[in-house]
């Protein structure tokens, strides 16, 4: 109900900011937005909701955040693109404190619904060695061999959500996000993901007249990328569903990094010389989302075409880079 208090952990981040905006559009006003960053650094900030700057790795912060809450979204994590998570495994693992303290506070305050944002990084690395990857289904997370650091934290936190549901009756729901992108996200500084990074590099090349681009890896590694609108719809639908186990939330439109660059070049109306940095972080060779279960249970799957989502993302990043 629109009168129930909704808490969003990580509301100052990319997905969190969009989620607050979406809930406001739907008529929800009893929203508590929480993030560790100063308000001036939030991607989107809405003065009409209750905004708190708190460190959700701390017990007291989580208890303050979830007091009187009916629904909680835990989107908070110390993370970024492959350039960040491969070089900051310890920091990524510390995010386990967030979900631990959030679940304990949810139990204490009788939170009815608890959403945990997991990741496709939980999947077994042996199933992602070929760019021509078979789409990953939910069972492929076991036997466990996830992304070192970040993936292990996500997989452990999934299990904790499961056991808090079994032992304490909290209605936990989990989605494994596959590469979410869109406007109002990180596009520079080292934490950005591939779509934003490629957009930035192409724009830089176009504005500077230096028609070349550096690509991490050989460009043959494959991924799927989910536009933020699909992520928001899927997240809220999964939380309201009876799906108890973690479920994929990602596009099944598989592309190589070279193809991703092709699309952004077409949007920009430019062709660049490509320099491949084989020593840069590049992640697994192939990863795609098998959407059989989300289609079966919800009759839906992410549907925004990559080209359409990239056009909006490119336009927003271009405005950020040129407005000053």
C-alpha positions in Angstrom: 0.0 0.0 0.0 1.2 3.5 -0.7 1.0 4.4 3.0 3.4 1.7 4.1 7.0 2.8 4.8 9.5 1.7 2.2 13.2 1.9 2.9 15.8 1.9 0.1 19.4 1.1 1.1 21.8 2.5 -1.4 19.3 5.2 -2.5 22.1 7.5 -3.5 23.4 5.1 -6.1 22.4 4.5 -9.7 19.6 1.9 -9.3 18.5 3.3 -5.9 18.0 6.8 -7.2 15.9 5.5 -10.1 13.9 3.3 -7.7 13.0 6.3 -5.5 11.9 8.2 -8.6 9.8 5.2 -9.8 8.0 4.8 -6.4 7.2 8.5 -6.2 5.7 8.3 -9.7 3.5 5.5 -8.5 2.2 7.6 -5.6 4.3 6.3 -2.7 5.3 9.1 -0.3 6.3 7.3 2.8 9.9 6.6 1.6 13.1 6.6 3.6 16.2 6.8 1.3 19.5 5.8 2.9 23.1 6.0 1.6 26.6 6.5 3.0 27.5 9.3 0.5 26.9 13.0 1.3 23.6 14.2 -0.3 25.6 16.3 -2.8 27.1 13.1 -4.2 23.8 11.2 -4.6 23.0 10.4 -8.2 19.4 11.6 -7.7 18.1 13.4 -4.6 14.4 13.9 -3.8 13.7 16.4 -0.9 10.1 15.2 -0.7 11.2 11.9 0.9 13.1 11.2 4.2 16.8 11.2 3.3 19.4 9.8 5.7 23.2 9.7 5.3 24.2 6.5 7.2 26.7 3.7 6.9 24.7 0.6 6.6 27.7 -1.6 7.5 26.9 -0.5 11.1 24.2 -2.1 13.3 22.8 1.1 14.7 22.5 2.6 11.2 20.5 -0.3 9.9 18.2 -0.3 13.0 17.5 3.4 12.5 16.9 2.9 8.8 14.4 0.0 9.2 12.4 1.3 12.2 8.7 1.2 11.3 9.4 -0.1 7.8 7.1 -2.5 6.0 9.3 -3.0 2.9 13.1 -2.9 2.5 15.2 -2.8 -0.7 18.9 -3.6 0.0 20.7 -2.2 -3.0 23.7 -0.9 -1.0 27.1 -2.3 -1.8 30.7 -1.1 -2.4 31.0 -2.0 -6.1 31.6 -0.9 -9.6 32.5 -2.2 -13.0 35.1 -4.9 -13.7 37.9 -2.3 -13.3 36.8 -1.9 -9.6 35.8 -5.3 -8.5 38.8 -7.1 -9.8 41.1 -4.7 -7.9 39.1 -4.3 -4.7 38.1 -7.8 -3.6 38.4 -7.0 0.1 36.2 -3.9 -0.1 33.6 -5.9 -2.1 33.6 -8.6 0.5 32.9 -6.1 3.3 29.5 -5.5 1.8 28.5 -8.7 3.6 28.2 -6.5 6.7 25.5 -4.4 5.1 23.2 -7.4 4.3 23.9 -9.0 7.7 23.0 -5.9 9.7 20.0 -5.1 7.4 18.6 -8.6 7.9 19.1 -8.5 11.6 17.4 -5.1 11.8 14.5 -6.4 9.6 14.0 -9.2 12.0 14.0 -6.9 15.0 11.5 -4.4 13.5 9.2 -6.9 11.8 9.9 -5.9 8.2 7.4 -7.7 6.0 9.2 -7.7 2.6 13.0 -7.6 2.0 14.6 -7.4 -1.4 18.2 -8.3 -1.9 20.1 -7.2 -5.1 22.4 -10.1 -6.0 24.5 -10.3 -9.2 25.3 -12.6 -12.1 28.8 -12.6 -10.6 27.6 -15.5 -8.4 27.8 -17.9 -11.4 30.4 -20.7 -11.7 33.4 -19.3 -13.6 33.9 -22.6 -15.4 30.6 -22.0 -17.3 31.8 -18.6 -18.5 35.1 -19.4 -20.2 33.8 -19.3 -23.8 32.5 -16.1 -25.5 29.9 -18.3 -27.2 28.5 -18.9 -23.7 25.4 -21.0 -23.0 23.0 -18.6 -21.2 23.3 -19.1 -17.4 20.3 -20.6 -15.6 19.8 -20.2 -11.9 21.1 -23.7 -11.0 24.5 -22.8 -12.6 25.5 -21.0 -9.4 26.4 -24.4 -7.9 28.8 -26.0 -7.4 30.1 -22.6 -6.3 33.0 -20.9 -8.1 31.8 -17.3 -8.3 33.7 -14.1 -9.1 36.4 -13.8 -6.5 35.5 -11.2 -3.9 32.3 -9.6 -5.1 30.7 -12.8 -6.3 31.4 -14.7 -3.1 29.9 -11.9 -1.1 26.7 -12.0 -3.2 26.4 -15.8 -3.1 26.8 -15.8 0.7 24.3 -13.0 1.2 21.8 -14.9 -0.9 22.1 -17.9 1.5 21.6 -15.6 4.4 18.4 -14.2 2.9 17.2 -17.7 2.4 17.8 -18.8 6.0 16.3 -15.6 7.5 13.2 -16.5 5.5 13.2 -20.1 6.7 14.1 -19.4 10.3 12.5 -16.0 11.0 9.7 -15.7 8.5 11.0 -12.6 6.7 9.6 -12.6 3.1 13.0 -12.2 1.4 13.2 -12.0 -2.4 16.4 -12.0 -4.5 17.3 -11.1 -8.1 20.6 -11.7 -9.8 21.2 -8.5 -11.8 22.9 -8.7 -15.1 24.8 -5.5 -16.0 22.3 -2.7 -15.4 22.9 0.5 -17.3 21.2 3.8 -18.2 21.2 7.6 -17.5 22.0 9.0 -14.1 24.7 6.4 -13.5 28.5 6.3 -13.1 30.3 7.1 -16.3 33.8 8.1 -15.1 36.2 7.6 -12.2 36.9 3.8 -12.4 33.6 2.4 -11.1 31.7 2.7 -14.4 30.5 -0.4 -16.3 31.1 -1.2 -19.9 28.1 0.7 -21.6 28.9 3.9 -19.8 32.6 3.6 -20.3 32.2 2.9 -24.0 29.9 5.9 -24.4 32.3 8.1 -22.6 35.3 7.0 -24.7 33.4 7.4 -28.0 32.2 10.9 -26.9 35.8 11.9 -25.9 37.0 10.7 -29.3 34.4 12.7 -31.1 34.9 15.9 -29.1 38.7 15.7 -29.3 39.0 14.7 -32.9 41.3 11.9 -31.9 39.5 9.1 -33.6 40.7 6.1 -31.5 39.4 4.1 -28.6 41.0 1.8 -26.0 39.1 -1.5 -25.4 39.8 -3.7 -22.4 40.6 -7.2 -23.5 40.3 -8.5 -27.0 36.8 -7.2 -27.5 35.5 -10.7 -28.1 34.2 -11.2 -24.5 30.4 -11.3 -24.5 27.7 -9.9 -22.1 24.1 -8.9 -21.9 23.1 -5.5 -20.7 19.8 -4.6 -19.0 18.3 -1.1 -19.2 17.3 0.6 -16.0 13.6 0.6 -16.7 13.5 -3.1 -17.1 15.5 -3.5 -13.9 13.0 -1.4 -11.9 10.0 -3.3 -13.3 11.6 -6.7 -12.6 12.7 -5.7 -9.1 9.3 -4.6 -7.9 7.6 -7.6 -9.6 9.9 -10.1 -8.0 9.5 -8.5 -4.6 5.7 -8.8 -4.9 5.9 -12.4 -6.2 6.0 -15.8 -4.5 9.4 -16.6 -6.0 11.5 -17.8 -3.1 14.9 -18.6 -4.7 17.3 -16.2 -6.5 16.1 -15.5 -10.0 17.9 -14.0 -13.1 17.0 -10.4 -13.9 18.8 -9.5 -17.1 18.5 -9.1 -20.8 19.1 -12.2 -23.0 20.4 -10.0 -25.9 24.0 -11.2 -26.1 26.7 -9.0 -27.6 30.4 -8.9 -27.7 32.3 -5.8 -26.5 33.2 -5.1 -30.1 29.6 -5.2 -31.0 28.8 -2.8 -28.1 31.4 -0.4 -29.5 29.8 -0.8 -33.0 26.4 0.3 -31.7 27.8 3.3 -29.8 29.8 4.4 -32.9 26.6 4.2 -34.9 24.8 6.4 -32.4 27.6 8.9 -32.5 28.0 8.8 -36.2 31.7 8.1 -36.0 34.2 5.3 -36.7 37.2 4.8 -34.5 40.5 3.0 -34.6 40.6 0.3 -31.9 43.5 -0.3 -29.5 43.1 -3.5 -27.4 44.6 -3.4 -23.9 45.1 -7.1 -23.1 46.4 -6.4 -19.6 43.3 -4.5 -18.4 40.6 -6.2 -16.3 38.1 -7.9 -18.5 36.2 -10.4 -16.4 34.9 -13.7 -17.7 34.9 -14.5 -21.4 31.1 -14.9 -21.7 28.0 -14.3 -19.6 24.3 -14.2 -20.6 21.0 -14.5 -18.8 18.8 -17.5 -19.2 15.3 -16.1 -18.7 13.3 -19.3 -18.7 12.3 -19.0 -15.1 11.3 -15.4 -15.0 9.2 -15.9 -18.1 7.6 -19.0 -16.6 6.8 -17.4 -13.2 6.0 -13.8 -14.2 5.2 -14.1 -17.9 7.8 -11.3 -18.6 11.5 -10.7 -19.1 13.5 -7.6 -19.8 12.6 -6.3 -23.2 14.3 -2.9 -23.9 16.6 -3.3 -27.0 20.2 -2.5 -26.3 20.3 0.0 -29.1 17.3 1.9 -27.7 18.7 2.0 -24.1 22.2 3.0 -25.3 20.8 6.0 -27.3 19.3 7.4 -24.1 22.4 6.6 -22.1 24.7 8.1 -24.7 22.6 11.3 -24.9 22.7 11.7 -21.1 26.4 11.2 -20.8 27.1 13.5 -23.7 25.1 16.2 -21.9 27.2 15.6 -18.7 30.4 15.9 -20.6 29.5 19.0 -22.6 27.4 21.1 -20.2 30.4 22.7 -18.5 
